[in-house]
Amino acid sequence: MSRATDVGAPAAADPGAPSGARESSLEFDAEEPDRGRRLDVAIAERIPELSRARIARLAAQGRTLVDGTPRKAAFRLRAGQRVRVLVPPPAPADLTPEPIPLRILYEDADLLVVDKPAGLPVHPAPGHPSGTLVNALLARVPDLPGIGGTLRPGIVHRLDKDTSGLLVVAKTEAAQRSLASQLRARTVVRTYLAVVRGRVRRDAGTVSAPIGRHPVHRKRMAVVPAGREAVTHYTVLERFPAATLVACRLQTGRTHQIRVHLAHIGHPVLGDPVYGRAHVPEMRRQALHAARLEFTHPRTGRPMAFAAPIPQDMALLLARLRAGASGGAAPQDDAARAEAPPGGRAIDTGGAAE
């Protein structure tokens, strides 16, 4: 998965950028599925935060490079070529600090870990220019590093708007580089809880299926032969008559990966309006929660592990499913029993389990 790297070059293309702001470099290596693919198509798939229209503008400005040479949007790639996109920093008006309450599980001089609620977008986009996690973070840490130059200061990985749970945010450029490197090396452990439709037969398994843009519905992702490598490991935690609670661990980090993979094996996430359409009364969103996060501290090198309790809507859903499985009313402590992710703590307010 592509990650932003701050190249330290002074910004020249955005006169509205703050003094001292720097452009950023988003880079990836073209792989075999990219052979013969247009440059703008490959960039849009590998760096989904950049729209095709913006990529076209960057290409016209000579900011899309292949093996160090500026190339037009229609350039056809070969496997093994290095693609680099130079992105100017956003103007200061693009981001406004907002005093949005956040649940912070851990914070030090290098990073913070946030338990993001469902419904909160991670960063501004055309549909939600404000009221995002980034706006809230800037109110708390005004000098977050400008990662990627795409309205994503401090963000090194993200969650869908309606997925709840854990995110680590970098507070310094050094922390961002270290965390991005760990993500590329796949040493960051991200475990999600999902309630899916139907009874999953196998107790554990791996879904290895390439993911790319849907060939018709361009705002959706899909399992496609020319997609990027995507691997999800799952373990069944609890079965109900018509649903299953599973834990999913990401080996790769493609857009909508868990939702696409679970739908691909015939068990879409309950409440998912895009890939599942299996609505449940307790949920106004997909029943997906980033429950556990493990990484190495970028400065001290010590292992860090965090757990986030299941939010109330998923807890209520699980309580109803358990009541239906037992054939009786749900015990009063069912919701509380749903609070603790497997292998984690019910609530972690102090930070690291070292």
NORUR-V542595 format. One record per residue. N is the residue number from 1. SS is DSSP state (helix for helix, strand for strand, loop for the rest). NEAR is the number of other ideal C-beta (glycine too) atoms within 10 Angstrom. D_LAST is the distance of its C-alpha to the last C-alpha in Angstrom with 2 decimals. Layout:
((N,SS,NEAR,D_LAST) (N,SS,NEAR,D_LAST))
//
This chain:
((1,loop,20,27.64) (2,loop,21,28.96) (3,strand,20,26.86) (4,strand,25,28.31) (5,strand,18,28.47) (6,strand,18,29.88) (7,strand,13,32.77) (8,strand,10,33.64) (9,strand,12,37.24) (10,strand,10,39.09) (11,loop,22,40.17) (12,loop,9,43.89) (13,loop,14,44.58) (14,loop,16,43.47) (15,loop,8,45.55) (16,loop,13,43.81) (17,loop,21,40.39) (18,loop,12,39.00) (19,loop,6,39.87) (20,loop,8,37.54) (21,loop,18,36.15) (22,strand,18,35.51) (23,strand,21,36.11) (24,strand,24,33.42) (25,strand,19,33.62) (26,strand,25,32.58) (27,strand,17,32.97) (28,strand,20,33.03) (29,strand,12,34.94) (30,loop,20,37.76) (31,loop,16,37.48) (32,helix,9,40.22) (33,helix,19,40.43) (34,helix,24,41.16) (35,loop,14,44.29) (36,loop,10,47.24) (37,loop,19,45.23) (38,strand,16,46.06) (39,helix,24,43.71) (40,helix,22,43.32) (41,helix,17,42.58) (42,helix,22,39.85) (43,helix,25,38.24) (44,helix,21,38.41) (45,helix,23,36.64) (46,helix,22,33.88) (47,loop,22,33.41) (48,loop,16,34.28) (49,loop,19,33.85) (50,loop,21,37.03) (51,loop,12,40.20) (52,helix,14,43.07) (53,helix,10,45.20) (54,helix,17,42.77) (55,helix,21,42.37) (56,helix,16,46.17) (57,helix,14,46.38) (58,helix,22,43.84) (59,helix,21,45.79) (60,helix,12,49.02) (61,loop,12,47.53) (62,loop,13,46.62) (63,loop,18,42.86) (64,strand,26,42.22) (65,strand,19,42.22) (66,strand,18,42.43) (67,loop,12,41.91) (68,loop,7,42.47) (69,strand,11,45.73) (70,strand,16,46.21) (71,loop,18,47.21) (72,loop,13,48.75) (73,loop,18,47.18) (74,loop,11,49.46) (75,loop,18,48.50) (76,strand,13,47.84) (77,loop,21,44.72) (78,loop,13,44.42) (79,loop,13,41.37) (80,loop,12,39.36) (81,loop,20,40.38) (82,strand,12,37.88) (83,strand,23,38.08) (84,strand,18,37.17) (85,strand,25,37.70) (86,strand,21,38.06) (87,strand,23,37.31) (88,loop,22,38.56) (89,loop,24,36.49) (90,loop,22,37.48) (91,loop,13,39.86) (92,helix,12,38.44) (93,helix,7,40.32) (94,helix,15,38.25) (95,loop,22,35.22) (96,loop,14,35.56) (97,loop,14,32.79) (98,loop,14,32.91) (99,loop,9,31.41) (100,loop,16,29.93) (101,loop,7,27.37) (102,loop,18,23.85) (103,loop,12,20.89) (104,strand,15,18.04) (105,strand,21,14.58) (106,strand,16,13.01) (107,strand,15,14.96) (108,loop,14,15.09) (109,loop,9,17.79) (110,loop,17,16.80) (111,strand,23,16.03) (112,strand,23,15.90) (113,strand,22,15.00) (114,strand,26,18.08) (115,strand,23,19.05) (116,strand,22,22.51) (117,loop,15,25.37) (118,loop,21,27.96) (119,loop,12,31.01) (120,loop,19,29.40) (121,loop,21,30.14) (122,loop,23,27.54) (123,loop,21,30.15) (124,loop,21,33.92) (125,strand,14,36.38) (126,loop,6,40.10) (127,loop,7,39.62) (128,strand,14,37.29) (129,loop,14,37.78) (130,loop,12,35.94) (131,loop,15,33.73) (132,loop,23,30.72) (133,helix,25,27.02) (134,helix,24,27.95) (135,helix,22,30.57) (136,helix,19,28.16) (137,helix,27,25.58) (138,helix,18,28.42) (139,helix,13,29.39) (140,helix,17,25.97) (141,loop,17,25.40) (142,loop,9,28.94) (143,loop,10,28.18) (144,loop,22,25.84) (145,loop,23,26.52) (146,loop,26,29.30) (147,loop,26,27.76) (148,loop,28,30.53) (149,loop,24,33.26) (150,loop,23,33.52) (151,loop,21,32.56) (152,loop,23,28.83) (153,loop,25,27.33) (154,loop,26,23.55) (155,strand,25,23.43) (156,loop,26,21.93) (157,loop,21,22.09) (158,loop,18,23.89) (159,loop,22,24.77) (160,loop,19,28.32) (161,loop,17,29.89) (162,loop,20,30.01) (163,loop,23,26.61) (164,strand,27,24.04) (165,strand,27,20.28) (166,strand,25,17.42) (167,strand,22,18.08) (168,strand,25,16.30) (169,strand,28,18.87) (170,strand,24,19.31) (171,loop,22,20.80) (172,loop,17,22.02) (173,helix,16,23.83) (174,helix,13,21.47) (175,helix,23,18.48) (176,helix,28,20.84) (177,helix,19,21.89) (178,helix,21,18.46) (179,helix,24,17.40) (180,helix,23,20.90) (181,helix,16,20.68) (182,helix,17,17.55) (183,helix,20,19.54) (184,helix,13,22.55) (185,loop,8,20.79) (186,loop,13,19.51) (187,loop,11,15.91) (188,loop,20,14.82) (189,strand,15,14.53) (190,strand,23,16.62) (191,strand,23,17.63) (192,strand,26,20.64) (193,strand,25,22.64) (194,strand,26,26.39) (195,strand,28,29.46) (196,strand,29,32.18) (197,strand,22,35.88) (198,loop,17,37.20) (199,loop,13,35.82) (200,loop,22,33.71) (201,loop,10,35.13) (202,loop,10,32.56) (203,loop,10,29.36) (204,strand,11,27.46) (205,strand,15,28.64) (206,strand,13,28.35) (207,strand,19,30.47) (208,strand,13,31.38) (209,loop,19,34.00) (210,loop,17,34.70) (211,strand,23,34.56) (212,strand,21,36.89) (213,strand,19,39.10) (214,loop,15,41.39) (215,loop,10,44.81) (216,loop,7,46.59) (217,loop,10,44.18) (218,loop,10,42.59) (219,loop,7,40.07) (220,loop,15,38.61) (221,strand,24,36.66) (222,strand,19,37.78) (223,strand,17,37.46) (224,loop,16,40.02) (225,loop,8,40.98) (226,loop,15,40.64) (227,loop,18,37.22) (228,strand,21,33.94) (229,loop,14,31.78) (230,loop,26,29.58) (231,strand,17,27.44) (232,strand,24,25.83) (233,strand,15,24.40) (234,strand,25,24.97) (235,strand,16,24.57) (236,strand,17,26.85) (237,strand,16,25.26) (238,strand,15,28.48) (239,strand,17,32.13) (240,loop,18,34.86) (241,loop,10,38.59) (242,loop,13,38.45) (243,strand,25,34.81) (244,strand,22,31.44) (245,strand,24,27.82) (246,strand,23,25.80) (247,strand,19,22.29) (248,strand,24,22.62) (249,strand,16,20.34) (250,strand,23,21.67) (251,loop,16,22.33) (252,loop,16,24.51) (253,loop,16,24.84) (254,loop,23,28.52) (255,loop,19,30.06) (256,loop,20,30.22) (257,helix,23,28.93) (258,helix,28,27.80) (259,helix,25,30.90) (260,helix,26,33.22) (261,helix,24,31.91) (262,helix,27,32.00) (263,helix,22,35.48) (264,helix,17,36.48) (265,loop,17,35.91) (266,loop,10,37.86) (267,loop,23,35.15) (268,loop,22,34.80) (269,strand,26,32.33) (270,loop,26,34.14) (271,loop,24,35.32) (272,loop,27,35.03) (273,loop,12,38.20) (274,loop,19,38.21) (275,loop,20,37.34) (276,loop,19,37.84) (277,loop,11,40.29) (278,loop,22,39.25) (279,loop,11,39.37) (280,loop,17,38.05) (281,loop,9,39.07) (282,loop,18,35.61) (283,loop,22,34.36) (284,loop,13,35.79) (285,loop,20,33.40) (286,loop,29,31.66) (287,loop,30,29.40) (288,strand,28,26.35) (289,strand,26,22.92) (290,strand,25,19.81) (291,strand,27,17.48) (292,strand,24,14.13) (293,strand,23,12.72) (294,strand,17,10.21) (295,strand,23,10.63) (296,strand,16,9.95) (297,loop,17,10.35) (298,loop,22,14.07) (299,loop,14,14.49) (300,loop,12,11.65) (301,loop,8,10.80) (302,loop,9,7.01) (303,strand,13,5.67) (304,strand,19,5.83) (305,strand,17,7.08) (306,strand,25,9.93) (307,strand,23,12.89) (308,loop,28,16.38) (309,loop,22,19.06) (310,loop,25,22.23) (311,loop,19,24.85) (312,helix,12,28.00) (313,helix,18,30.34) (314,helix,29,28.39) (315,helix,19,27.88) (316,helix,19,31.66) (317,helix,23,32.42) (318,helix,25,30.39) (319,helix,21,32.07) (320,helix,17,35.47) (321,helix,25,34.77) (322,helix,19,33.71) (323,helix,15,36.81) (324,helix,14,38.96) (325,helix,14,37.55) (326,helix,12,38.31) (327,loop,7,41.70) (328,loop,9,41.27) (329,loop,9,39.89) (330,loop,17,36.19) (331,loop,13,34.73) (332,loop,8,33.64) (333,loop,10,30.00) (334,helix,18,29.85) (335,helix,18,28.50) (336,helix,13,25.77) (337,helix,15,25.00) (338,loop,23,24.62) (339,loop,18,22.02) (340,loop,15,18.88) (341,loop,23,17.96) (342,loop,14,17.83) (343,loop,11,14.51) (344,loop,19,13.05) (345,loop,17,13.44) (346,loop,13,16.89) (347,loop,14,15.81) (348,loop,20,12.79) (349,loop,9,14.13) (350,loop,10,11.40) (351,loop,16,9.29) (352,loop,18,5.65) (353,loop,13,3.76) (354,loop,9,0.00))
//
